[in-house]
Amino acid sequence: MRSVPRVACVNDLSGYGRCSLTTALPVLSVMGVQACPAPTAVLSMHTGFPDFTFTDLTDQLPAYFESWSHLDFDWIYSGFLGSVGQAAYVRAFFRMQREKNPACRILLDPVMGDDGRMYSTYTKELCSAVRELAAGADVITPNVTEACLLTGTPYHGEALHTDEAYALADRLLSLGCGAVVVTGIVRDDIICNLTCENGSRELTAVHRTKRLFSGTGDLFASVLCGALAKGRPLSEAAGIAARFLSDVTQYTMEQNTDPMEGVLFEPLLARLGEGYDA
């Protein structure tokens, strides 16, 4: 067993705005995990800003993944994908790694939409491709919108009753994934995450801020991945991620920064390095 777990991070790289790889790399590193980026695109800033440049790296992915054919990874953490072609290359990478190392585990964050809306870059074909990726993943981390998109469930908001949340998670598990963490279930001044694995269900709650920030899903999934790679059980890892995100969003609220910049996680990163159980 490696003393430092190795994770392949498949995501876009945005030069400004805390999201995707610029979140995953520092989080995994401070948690004692080797983060190996596989950028799917390079943006000058995330797409929430009005003036960004975009370089699509789809055509580079086959050679990129082939150059990693002699490597094996403990985890693959896959996030935003920009096209059906990218999804096909990532699926082939999953298969190649599993054949090389059957112990390799896959965390899929299906970055498809939010607040009941699918992102403008997504098509029905891309949704179907992400659904196929989810079927082969060990853990998926959809928010409520993404869970509805993946399962064809009508969206009626984030304020799910417990039975509704359980039913939605069961539909996700029926896709073929090993475990599910449904994020962002709203209950007044708290926000809940539902973890389902091996027949067990756990609904955990943390304080909810009233302001929405860009990139919070990326931060949650990155901390979750780091905790899993270090051997934490899924429910425990989800609790660590939720508490860290809650602390960071409250800190960011106090600083009164532009929500488009994302949450100010940098001053609190050391907590993750110390083993975040607060």
C-alpha positions in Angstrom: 0.0 0.0 0.0 1.3 3.5 -1.0 2.1 5.8 1.9 0.7 8.7 -0.2 -2.5 7.7 -2.0 -2.6 8.7 -5.7 -5.7 10.2 -7.3 -6.3 11.1 -10.9 -8.3 14.3 -11.1 -10.3 14.7 -14.3 -11.7 18.2 -14.5 -11.4 21.6 -16.1 -8.8 24.2 -15.0 -10.2 27.7 -14.4 -7.5 30.3 -13.8 -9.7 32.5 -11.7 -12.6 31.5 -9.5 -12.3 28.8 -6.9 -13.6 25.6 -8.6 -12.7 22.4 -10.4 -8.9 21.7 -10.4 -7.9 24.9 -8.6 -9.9 23.6 -5.7 -9.1 19.8 -6.0 -5.3 20.2 -6.2 -4.7 22.2 -2.9 -7.4 20.3 -1.0 -6.1 16.8 -1.9 -2.5 17.9 -1.4 -3.0 19.3 2.1 -4.9 16.1 3.0 -1.8 14.1 2.2 -2.9 12.8 -1.2 -1.0 13.0 -4.5 -3.3 14.8 -6.9 -2.6 14.1 -10.6 -4.6 16.5 -12.9 -6.0 15.5 -16.2 -7.5 18.8 -17.5 -10.4 18.6 -19.9 -10.3 22.3 -20.7 -8.5 25.4 -19.7 -10.5 28.6 -18.9 -9.2 32.0 -17.9 -12.0 32.1 -15.3 -15.0 30.1 -14.6 -18.1 30.4 -16.8 -20.1 32.5 -14.3 -17.9 35.5 -15.2 -18.9 37.4 -18.4 -15.5 37.5 -20.2 -13.6 34.2 -20.1 -11.4 32.3 -22.6 -11.9 28.6 -23.2 -9.6 26.1 -24.6 -11.1 22.6 -25.2 -8.6 19.8 -24.6 -10.9 16.9 -25.8 -8.5 16.0 -28.6 -5.6 15.8 -26.2 -7.2 13.3 -23.8 -6.5 10.0 -25.6 -2.8 10.6 -25.7 -2.8 12.1 -22.2 -4.5 9.0 -20.8 -2.3 6.7 -22.9 0.8 8.3 -21.4 -0.5 7.2 -18.0 -1.0 3.6 -19.1 2.0 2.5 -17.0 0.6 4.2 -13.8 -2.1 2.9 -11.5 -4.3 5.1 -9.3 -6.0 4.4 -5.9 -8.9 6.7 -6.9 -10.1 8.5 -10.0 -12.0 11.7 -9.2 -14.0 12.9 -12.2 -15.9 16.2 -12.3 -17.1 18.5 -15.1 -17.2 17.1 -18.6 -17.8 19.3 -21.7 -18.8 16.9 -24.4 -20.0 13.3 -25.2 -16.5 12.7 -26.6 -14.9 13.6 -23.3 -17.2 11.2 -21.5 -16.2 8.4 -23.9 -12.5 9.0 -23.3 -13.0 9.1 -19.5 -15.1 5.9 -19.6 -12.2 4.2 -21.5 -9.8 5.6 -18.9 -11.9 4.1 -16.1 -11.9 0.7 -17.8 -8.1 0.8 -18.4 -7.4 1.6 -14.8 -9.7 -1.0 -13.4 -8.1 -3.6 -15.6 -4.6 -2.6 -14.4 -5.7 -2.2 -10.8 -8.9 -3.8 -9.7 -8.7 -2.0 -6.4 -8.9 1.4 -8.1 -12.1 3.2 -7.0 -14.0 5.9 -8.8 -15.6 9.1 -7.5 -17.9 10.8 -10.0 -19.2 14.3 -9.3 -21.8 14.7 -12.1 -21.6 18.4 -12.6 -24.7 18.8 -14.7 -26.8 21.6 -13.2 -28.2 23.4 -10.1 -31.4 25.0 -8.8 -33.6 22.9 -11.1 -31.8 23.8 -14.3 -29.3 21.9 -16.5 -26.2 23.8 -17.4 -26.3 25.4 -20.8 -23.3 23.3 -22.0 -25.3 20.0 -21.4 -27.4 18.1 -23.9 -29.6 15.1 -23.5 -26.8 13.0 -25.1 -24.2 14.3 -22.6 -26.6 13.5 -19.8 -27.0 10.0 -21.0 -23.2 9.7 -21.2 -22.8 10.9 -17.7 -25.4 8.4 -16.6 -23.3 5.6 -18.1 -20.3 6.9 -16.2 -22.3 6.9 -13.0 -23.2 3.3 -13.5 -19.6 2.3 -13.3 -18.6 4.6 -10.3 -18.1 3.5 -6.7 -19.4 6.8 -5.4 -21.4 9.6 -7.0 -22.1 13.0 -5.5 -25.0 14.7 -7.2 -26.9 17.6 -5.8 -30.7 17.4 -5.9 -31.0 18.9 -9.4 -28.4 16.4 -10.8 -30.0 13.5 -9.0 -33.3 14.4 -10.7 -31.6 14.7 -14.1 -29.8 11.4 -13.8 -33.0 9.5 -12.8 -35.6 11.4 -14.8 -37.3 12.5 -11.6 -39.4 15.7 -11.7 -37.7 18.5 -9.8 -39.7 20.2 -7.1 -37.0 22.1 -5.2 -34.2 21.2 -2.7 -36.5 20.9 0.3 -37.0 17.2 0.1 -38.9 15.2 2.8 -36.8 12.3 4.1 -38.9 9.7 2.3 -38.5 11.7 -1.0 -34.7 11.8 -0.5 -34.5 8.1 0.2 -36.6 7.3 -2.9 -34.4 9.6 -5.0 -31.2 7.9 -3.7 -32.7 4.5 -4.4 -33.2 5.5 -8.0 -29.6 6.6 -8.3 -28.4 3.3 -6.8 -30.5 1.5 -9.4 -28.2 3.0 -12.1 -25.5 0.7 -11.0 -23.2 2.9 -8.8 -21.9 1.5 -5.6 -22.8 4.4 -3.2 -24.5 7.8 -3.3 -24.1 11.1 -1.5 -27.0 13.4 -2.4 -25.9 16.9 -1.5 -27.8 20.2 -0.8 -31.1 19.0 0.7 -32.5 22.1 2.3 -34.3 22.2 5.7 -34.8 25.9 6.8 -31.5 27.0 8.3 -29.7 23.7 7.8 -28.5 21.8 4.8 -28.4 18.0 4.7 -26.5 15.4 2.8 -27.8 11.9 2.4 -25.3 9.0 2.3 -26.4 5.6 1.0 -24.1 2.6 1.0 -24.6 -1.2 1.4 -28.2 -0.8 2.4 -27.5 1.9 5.1 -28.7 5.5 4.9 -27.5 8.4 6.9 -28.8 12.0 6.7 -26.5 14.5 8.2 -27.1 18.3 8.7 -24.9 21.4 9.0 -25.6 25.1 9.3 -26.8 26.7 6.0 -25.8 30.2 4.9 -28.4 32.2 3.0 -25.9 33.3 0.3 -25.0 31.0 -2.6 -21.4 30.7 -3.6 -19.8 29.3 -6.8 -17.7 26.1 -6.5 -19.1 24.7 -3.3 -19.9 21.4 -4.9 -16.3 21.1 -6.1 -15.0 21.8 -2.6 -17.3 19.2 -1.0 -16.4 16.5 -3.5 -12.7 17.3 -3.2 -12.7 17.0 0.6 -14.8 13.8 0.3 -12.3 12.3 -2.1 -9.3 13.2 0.1 -10.9 11.6 3.1 -11.9 8.5 1.2 -8.4 8.2 -0.3 -7.0 8.3 3.3 -9.2 5.4 4.3 -12.2 7.1 6.0 -15.6 5.3 5.7 -18.0 7.1 3.3 -20.4 8.4 6.0 -17.5 9.8 8.0 -15.8 11.3 4.9 -19.1 13.0 4.0 -19.4 14.4 7.5 -15.9 15.9 7.3 -16.6 17.4 3.9 -19.9 18.9 5.1 -18.5 20.4 8.2 -15.5 21.9 6.4 -17.8 23.4 3.8 -20.1 24.9 6.4 -17.1 26.5 8.3 -15.7 27.9 5.1 -19.0 29.4 3.8 -19.6 31.0 7.2 -16.1 32.4 7.2 -16.6 33.7 3.6 -19.9 35.4 4.7 -18.0 37.3 7.3 -15.5 38.6 4.7 -18.4 39.8 2.5 -16.6 38.9 -0.8 -18.2 38.6 -4.2 -20.0 35.1 -4.3 -18.7 34.6 -7.9 -15.2 34.3 -6.4 -16.2 31.2 -4.5 -15.6 30.4 -0.9 -12.4 31.5 0.8 -11.1 28.1 1.8 -7.4 28.9 1.8 -7.2 30.3 5.4 -8.8 27.1 6.7 -6.9 24.6 4.6 -4.6 23.7 7.5 -7.5 22.2 9.3 -7.8 19.5 6.7 -4.1 18.8 7.0 -4.4 18.3 10.7 -7.3 15.7 10.3 -10.5 17.6 10.2 -12.9 16.2 12.8 -14.3 19.4 14.4 
